[in-house]
Amino acid sequence: MSPHPSSHHMIATCFTVLALMGAITQARPAHAEFSLEKGDHVSFIGNTLADRMQHDGWLETLIQLRFPKHHLVFRNLGFSGDELTLRLRSADFGSPDDWLTRTKTDVVFAFFGYNESFAGEDGV
């Protein structure tokens, strides 16, 4: 197996991000599954994709534009190299659940899969 993820995995990731962007930017009926409540705390978790999102606030901007009166709070907890079941940190850093609790997270956007794809289909 190639040491790099297949183009199929990369294309699937791109389609997922594009679908998410479309769901946020378009007006949705009240019965839509995705919703945010006023004052929600939104946290991004995941690997390098989430980590690098701290440098450009495009996703937060799209969400704030869609929900301008919600007074949402965003926290980026992404860290390069993170995997769904493996997150290397210094001693006493706290677990992922500890950090979601500390940031009072109500909604999680999870960006995982790229690192796991190196293990092939079993990894994802």
BALOBA-1460 file (C-alpha; in Angstrom, 3 decimals):
// residues 124
<rec num="1" residu="m" x="0.000" y="0.000" z="0.000"/>
<rec num="2" residu="s" x="1.161" y="3.515" z="-0.797"/>
<rec num="3" residu="p" x="2.376" y="5.613" z="2.167"/>
<rec num="4" residu="h" x="0.017" y="8.385" z="1.082"/>
<rec num="5" residu="p" x="-3.766" y="8.363" z="1.290"/>
<rec num="6" residu="s" x="-5.544" y="7.567" z="-1.907"/>
<rec num="7" residu="s" x="-7.050" y="10.308" z="-4.009"/>
<rec num="8" residu="h" x="-10.417" y="8.738" z="-3.153"/>
<rec num="9" residu="h" x="-9.955" y="9.672" z="0.530"/>
<rec num="10" residu="m" x="-8.788" y="13.177" z="-0.339"/>
<rec num="11" residu="i" x="-11.729" y="13.726" z="-2.704"/>
<rec num="12" residu="a" x="-14.173" y="12.480" z="-0.052"/>
<rec num="13" residu="t" x="-12.692" y="14.958" z="2.447"/>
<rec num="14" residu="c" x="-13.025" y="17.821" z="-0.047"/>
<rec num="15" residu="f" x="-16.666" y="16.944" z="-0.753"/>
<rec num="16" residu="t" x="-17.396" y="16.829" z="2.973"/>
<rec num="17" residu="v" x="-15.959" y="20.312" z="3.499"/>
<rec num="18" residu="l" x="-17.821" y="21.693" z="0.473"/>
<rec num="19" residu="a" x="-21.106" y="20.169" z="1.660"/>
<rec num="20" residu="l" x="-20.592" y="21.695" z="5.096"/>
<rec num="21" residu="m" x="-19.902" y="25.108" z="3.565"/>
<rec num="22" residu="g" x="-23.039" y="24.843" z="1.448"/>
<rec num="23" residu="a" x="-25.184" y="23.858" z="4.435"/>
<rec num="24" residu="i" x="-23.970" y="26.852" z="6.429"/>
<rec num="25" residu="t" x="-24.234" y="29.500" z="3.719"/>
<rec num="26" residu="q" x="-27.684" y="28.607" z="2.383"/>
<rec num="27" residu="a" x="-30.921" y="29.430" z="4.130"/>
<rec num="28" residu="r" x="-32.211" y="26.280" z="5.799"/>
<rec num="29" residu="p" x="-35.771" y="25.411" z="6.825"/>
<rec num="30" residu="a" x="-36.544" y="25.311" z="10.552"/>
<rec num="31" residu="h" x="-36.655" y="21.492" z="10.526"/>
<rec num="32" residu="a" x="-33.060" y="21.158" z="9.234"/>
<rec num="33" residu="e" x="-30.786" y="18.888" z="11.286"/>
<rec num="34" residu="f" x="-27.955" y="21.413" z="11.715"/>
<rec num="35" residu="s" x="-28.783" y="24.221" z="14.091"/>
<rec num="36" residu="l" x="-27.119" y="26.443" z="16.621"/>
<rec num="37" residu="e" x="-28.659" y="28.008" z="19.700"/>
<rec num="38" residu="k" x="-28.057" y="31.534" z="20.925"/>
<rec num="39" residu="g" x="-24.865" y="31.663" z="22.996"/>
<rec num="40" residu="d" x="-23.551" y="28.257" z="21.857"/>
<rec num="41" residu="h" x="-19.853" y="27.566" z="22.315"/>
<rec num="42" residu="v" x="-18.424" y="25.915" z="19.187"/>
<rec num="43" residu="s" x="-15.122" y="24.009" z="19.288"/>
<rec num="44" residu="f" x="-13.035" y="22.768" z="16.388"/>
<rec num="45" residu="i" x="-11.103" y="19.568" z="17.086"/>
<rec num="46" residu="g" x="-8.934" y="17.519" z="14.782"/>
<rec num="47" residu="n" x="-5.548" y="17.413" z="13.146"/>
<rec num="48" residu="t" x="-3.642" y="19.881" z="10.975"/>
<rec num="49" residu="l" x="-6.723" y="21.019" z="9.042"/>
<rec num="50" residu="a" x="-8.360" y="22.233" z="12.257"/>
<rec num="51" residu="d" x="-5.051" y="23.502" z="13.661"/>
<rec num="52" residu="r" x="-4.357" y="25.712" z="10.641"/>
<rec num="53" residu="m" x="-7.883" y="27.113" z="10.661"/>
<rec num="54" residu="q" x="-6.753" y="29.347" z="13.531"/>
<rec num="55" residu="h" x="-4.843" y="31.453" z="10.989"/>
<rec num="56" residu="d" x="-7.877" y="32.266" z="8.828"/>
<rec num="57" residu="g" x="-11.318" y="32.670" z="10.326"/>
<rec num="58" residu="w" x="-13.254" y="31.817" z="7.166"/>
<rec num="59" residu="l" x="-15.424" y="29.091" z="8.728"/>
<rec num="60" residu="e" x="-16.233" y="31.141" z="11.801"/>
<rec num="61" residu="t" x="-17.079" y="34.059" z="9.518"/>
<rec num="62" residu="l" x="-19.482" y="31.945" z="7.460"/>
<rec num="63" residu="i" x="-21.171" y="30.641" z="10.588"/>
<rec num="64" residu="q" x="-21.402" y="34.102" z="12.187"/>
<rec num="65" residu="l" x="-22.909" y="35.471" z="8.960"/>
<rec num="66" residu="r" x="-25.509" y="32.688" z="8.973"/>
<rec num="67" residu="f" x="-26.368" y="33.214" z="12.666"/>
<rec num="68" residu="p" x="-25.649" y="36.921" z="13.308"/>
<rec num="69" residu="k" x="-27.772" y="37.272" z="16.466"/>
<rec num="70" residu="h" x="-26.591" y="34.099" z="18.189"/>
<rec num="71" residu="h" x="-23.486" y="35.607" z="19.881"/>
<rec num="72" residu="l" x="-21.528" y="32.399" z="19.264"/>
<rec num="73" residu="v" x="-18.185" y="31.662" z="20.897"/>
<rec num="74" residu="f" x="-15.505" y="29.722" z="18.975"/>
<rec num="75" residu="r" x="-12.501" y="27.791" z="20.267"/>
<rec num="76" residu="n" x="-9.960" y="25.998" z="18.115"/>
<rec num="77" residu="l" x="-8.647" y="22.904" z="19.902"/>
<rec num="78" residu="g" x="-7.054" y="21.393" z="16.787"/>
<rec num="79" residu="f" x="-3.494" y="20.125" z="16.968"/>
<rec num="80" residu="s" x="-1.289" y="18.870" z="14.124"/>
<rec num="81" residu="g" x="-0.862" y="15.114" z="14.214"/>
<rec num="82" residu="d" x="-3.957" y="14.407" z="16.286"/>
<rec num="83" residu="e" x="-5.908" y="11.289" z="15.483"/>
<rec num="84" residu="l" x="-9.325" y="10.296" z="16.706"/>
<rec num="85" residu="t" x="-7.923" y="7.920" z="19.327"/>
<rec num="86" residu="l" x="-4.377" y="9.319" z="19.706"/>
<rec num="87" residu="r" x="-3.608" y="12.821" z="20.954"/>
<rec num="88" residu="l" x="-0.080" y="13.214" z="22.263"/>
<rec num="89" residu="r" x="0.238" y="15.932" z="24.898"/>
<rec num="90" residu="s" x="2.466" y="16.872" z="27.832"/>
<rec num="91" residu="a" x="1.760" y="15.323" z="31.224"/>
<rec num="92" residu="d" x="-1.228" y="16.808" z="33.039"/>
<rec num="93" residu="f" x="-2.450" y="18.566" z="29.885"/>
<rec num="94" residu="g" x="-5.928" y="17.140" z="30.279"/>
<rec num="95" residu="s" x="-8.041" y="14.860" z="28.146"/>
<rec num="96" residu="p" x="-10.046" y="15.974" z="25.103"/>
<rec num="97" residu="d" x="-13.182" y="15.741" z="27.260"/>
<rec num="98" residu="d" x="-11.560" y="17.966" z="29.908"/>
<rec num="99" residu="w" x="-10.910" y="20.652" z="27.310"/>
<rec num="100" residu="l" x="-14.399" y="20.444" z="25.824"/>
<rec num="101" residu="t" x="-15.742" y="20.917" z="29.345"/>
<rec num="102" residu="r" x="-13.373" y="23.832" z="30.125"/>
<rec num="103" residu="t" x="-14.414" y="25.645" z="26.959"/>
<rec num="104" residu="k" x="-18.102" y="24.969" z="27.706"/>
<rec num="105" residu="t" x="-18.508" y="23.368" z="24.278"/>
<rec num="106" residu="d" x="-22.032" y="22.849" z="22.998"/>
<rec num="107" residu="v" x="-21.188" y="22.077" z="19.340"/>
<rec num="108" residu="v" x="-18.140" y="20.209" z="17.985"/>
<rec num="109" residu="f" x="-16.763" y="20.374" z="14.458"/>
<rec num="110" residu="a" x="-14.401" y="17.387" z="14.108"/>
<rec num="111" residu="f" x="-11.696" y="17.287" z="11.432"/>
<rec num="112" residu="f" x="-10.224" y="13.793" z="11.483"/>
<rec num="113" residu="g" x="-9.419" y="11.185" z="8.872"/>
<rec num="114" residu="y" x="-6.341" y="12.331" z="6.979"/>
<rec num="115" residu="n" x="-3.784" y="10.938" z="9.437"/>
<rec num="116" residu="e" x="-5.897" y="7.832" z="9.975"/>
<rec num="117" residu="s" x="-6.015" y="7.221" z="6.211"/>
<rec num="118" residu="f" x="-2.317" y="6.300" z="6.237"/>
<rec num="119" residu="a" x="-3.359" y="3.036" z="7.891"/>
<rec num="120" residu="g" x="-5.577" y="2.224" z="4.906"/>
<rec num="121" residu="e" x="-9.251" y="1.351" z="5.136"/>
<rec num="122" residu="d" x="-8.800" y="-0.086" z="8.630"/>
<rec num="123" residu="g" x="-7.568" y="3.323" z="9.820"/>
<rec num="124" residu="v" x="-10.647" y="5.179" z="8.696"/>
